[in-house]
Amino acid sequence: MSQEPNNQTTEAPCVLTHLDAQGVLTLTLNRPAQFNALSEAMLDALQNHLETMDTQTRVVVIAANGKAFCAGHDLREMRAHADSDNGGEQWQRELFTKCSRFMQTLLDIPQPVIAKVQGLATAAGCQLVANCDLAIAADDCKFGVSGVNLGLFCSTPSVALSRNLSRKRAFHMLMTGDFISAEQAVDWGLLNNSVKAETLDEAVKQMAHQICAKSQVAITTGKALFYKQIELPLNEAYELAGNAMACNMMSDDVKEGIDAFFEKREPTWTDS
C-alpha cells in the first residue's frame, strides 16, 4: 500500500491510498483513534485524492482503519469553533461547504464508488455510506444519524439519507437518533449487501473487479446518466436517457460487445 502524506510532518497521513492492477483505487480513512472523524484535514485529503486520481482508476473504494468506519464530523474540532464572537459560524459554514463539495464530488466523478464499511457509521459517516454509489458492510455494523441526541439535527446527512431510504424511515432515523443493524440497512436501502466480517475484503474486491471488467465507456456513461435522470420528470428523463443511449451506441465498445455476443466469445473492450 502506498502512503501519501498530506504534509511534510512525520504524522501519519489521515488518508491512505492503494491502486491495484485492475484499476481499483482504495482510499482508507486513517484516524482510527478518532474513529475516522471527518476533520478539516481529512476532508481536504479526500477531496485532493479524488481530484488527482490516476487516469487508470476505474473504481474507487472508500474504506477505513480501526474499529469504526466513520463517526461523523470531528466534534472536538467543531466545538473549538463554536464561539460566534470569534467567527465560529463562518468556520462552521466553510466546514460544511467542504463536506458537501466532497460528497457531491463522489457522485460527479465518472468512476463508481463503493463504501467498504466496518464497525460504526454515524452522522456524516452514515451520510458517506449513503452518498457512495454502492455499499457493502460487515454484518455486525451499526448505522445512525444521532446528532439529534446532541441538540444538532443531522441536516447535511439528511440529504443523502432521504435519497436512499423511504422518507419515513429516513425521518425516523433523523428524529430518534436510533441505530439500525446491517441487516436493516440492506432492507431499508442503505446497503447493497452485508457479509461476515472476515469476507468483507473479498466481497468488495469481487464487486470492484466485476465493474472493472466492463466497458469503461458504458460504466461512465451509465453513472452520469443515472444521477441526471433520477431527479427529472418522466418525459425529460426518457428524452435524456434516449439521447445518452444513442450516443453510447456509436462507441467502438458497443459494436465489439454486440459482435462478441453473436460470435459467442468474450468482448475485448477498447474503451472508446
C-alpha positions, -999 to +999 in steps of 0.1 A: +000+000+000+014+034-009+011+061+017+009+097+005+014+122+034-007+153+032+021+175+046+058+174+054+055+163+090+061+127+103+025+125+114+007+095+098-014+106+068-052+108+075-059+090+042-040+061+027-042+052-009-037+020-029-042+014-067-043-022-077-035-037-111-072-037-122-076+000-115-093-001-081-083+029-060-088+024-023-089+055-001-086+044+035-096+067+063-067+066+087-077+083+120-086+051+140-081+067+174-106+094+165-130+068+149-121+083+115-139+115+122-141+139+092-119+167+103-109+196+080-077+178+072-095+145+064-119+163+040-091+182+023-071+150+018-101+131+004-110+159-019-074+161-032-072+124-039-105+125-059-093+154-079-058+139-087-067+103-093-045+083-117-060+080-152-060+042-148-086+044-119-118+026-129-134+021-094-130+039-061-134+022-027-138+042+005-125+021+034-113+027+069-088+015+095-098+007+131-130-002+149-152+024+132-158+032+095-165+069+103-181+086+134-191+117+115-176+151+118-149+158+144-169+171+173-139+183+193-128+204+163-163+217+158-168+226+194-135+245+194-150+268+167-185+272+183-179+308+196-199+333+175-177+361+187-146+346+170-160+338+136-173+304+147-204+304+124-183+313+093-159+285+102-188+260+105-202+272+072-168+266+055-165+231+070-199+220+058-192+236+024-161+214+022-180+183+033-208+190+007-183+195-020-166+162-012-200+143-011-210+158-044-176+150-060-182+113-052-213+115-074-197+137-101-166+116-108-171+090-136-158+061-115-183+041-094-176+045-057-180+016-032-182+021+005-165-008+024-179-005+059-169-020+092-179-011+128-198+021+132-210+046+106-228+075+123-239+111+113-217+122+084-202+087+084-237+074+076-240+102+051-208+090+034-222+054+031-254+068+017-236+090-007-214+063-023-228+046-054-226+012-038-220-001-003-211-034+014-207-038+051-197-063+077-229-078+092-220-065+127-221-029+116-244-002+131-257+029+113-272+060+128-276+098+124-276+106+161-268+143+161-303+150+174-292+135+207-267+163+210-291+190+200-277+191+165-300+179+137-281+160+111-291+183+083-265+175+057-267+137+063-304+140+058-298+149+021-281+117+012-302+096+036-335+108+022-323+099-013-316+063-003-343+054+022-380+059+022-390+092+037-405+077+068-375+055+075-350+083+069-371+107+091-373+080+119-335+077+120-330+115+119-356+123+146-348+095+171-311+090+167-317+053+167-291+029+152-300+003+127-282-030+120-265-040+088-295-063+081-319-034+084-296-012+064-298-037+035-336-040+039-340-002+040-318+006+010-287+020+027-266-010+017-263-033-012-252-062+009-239-073+043-214-101+048-194-118+075-166-095+086-140-120+075-153-120+040-157-082+036-124-077+018-132-104-008-168-092-013-158-056-021-129-068-042-152-091-062-177-063-068-150-038-078-133-062-102-166-071-117-172-035-126-136-030-138-142-059-163-170-040-180-166-014-208-154+018-192-175+039-216-206+020-206-198+025-169-190+062-171-220+069-194-242+050-171-232+067-139-236+102-153-270+093-168-283+076-137-279+107-115-291+132-141-323+114-149-334+104-115-344+140-105-362+148-138-398+145-147-405+112-165-407+126-201-375+146-196-358+115-181-367+094-211-355+120-235-322+123-217-318+085-215-326+080-251-301+106-263-274+090-240-282+055-253-280+067-289-246+083-283-234+053-264-245+031-293-219+048-315-189+037-294-165+011-305-171-009-274-208-014-282-200-026-317-174-050-302-199-061-275-227-069-299-203-087-323-189-108-294-224-117-283-233-131-317-199-148-321-203-163-286-169-150-273-157-126-246-155-090-258-122-071-260-130-036-248-113-006-264-130+020-241-139+043-269 
